[in-house]
């Protein structure tokens, strides 16, 4: 069954200095493009020749399997990114709830987490992710240079930050630091806490 793109989870508007136009392109063109490719790849996998697929250098099957994870993670990470972006300056201390308590327990303080998360955002070529890792039952800041690199299986994204250049170059040029400021100031902490409450008791 084809995957349906999810609408932007907040009213399209300027967020900090992230322009309405940049958000619209990011959601309607780039995100929609990942959804389309995810569906296209899954369709092609139904009929691709598996008999010639046993080659680690190149085969149609190998290429489809590699890009299957790139497209799928491109879809899911963008959905998680958009879902926490519309917070309109919510106070972290007042709105982060149980997630804030867990962040404080893991990182020492909310401010220490912010510093670490921003450092991740400045260091990654694709994504910075606060994830609840069901393997060890702890929160971690992970980074990835591509959609299908850097993720830890069993770790569930709670707060996702897109640092691909397409996320900020239109509005900020090379000033990624200011983009990170605006992102942090517009985090939807209530949404992030809802995700955390859903996943915090999972362990395998
Ligand atoms: Fe993106």
Boltz pocket constraint, residues with backbone or C-beta under 6 A from the ligand:
constraints:
  - pocket:
      binder: B
      contacts: [[A, 26], [A, 30], [A, 78], [A, 162], [A, 164], [A, 166], [A, 167]]
      max_distance: 6.0
